Amino acid sequence: MILKPWLNYRIRKAQKDNSALRISIGYKMANSFGIVFCNDDQSKIEDADKLITLLKMDGKSVKIIAYERKNGIRHLPYDTFNKENFGFWGSFIGKPIIDFVNTHHDFLICLDKQPNTLVRSILANSKAKCRIGRFEENNQQTFEMLLENKDKNGQEWVDSMYQYLKIIT
């Protein structure tokens, strides 16, 4: 399959060339949050729902997109994408994925421990001011803020990440 090697090349290029202004602003001033994850486990859907609830209780605007790898998990109430949303050369196809990538989120949160190539492509090309993910050695180039995941399940990581975000002023 040619898509994966080509996407890896495009991700490296996007990480170098992406000229979006990457700055962290205070949580109170932040309005737009993006959440991206791979829909391969029911627990990630629950993590996303919990995070959405916490952010919306604070009056934040939240936009979510999930990679639909398997059709049997659960129909999601938010935008999804799959391999068909990537062109032969790795370009984005479809309004939901293009709109998500071009939105200037104040914070873009990835719920995956190890984002797959398609999710990494969205992260690398996004116009988000600050991208947040779980700490892993090979995630350092993809995110501006990495939070450790020492023996925490998804719900605990979401709680600690939310608490950490609220302290940023």
Summary of the structure (lengths in Angstrom):
residues: 169
radius of gyration: 15.1
end to end distance: 45.3
largest distance: 45.3
contacts: 505
relative contact order: 0.20
helix: 40%
strand: 18%
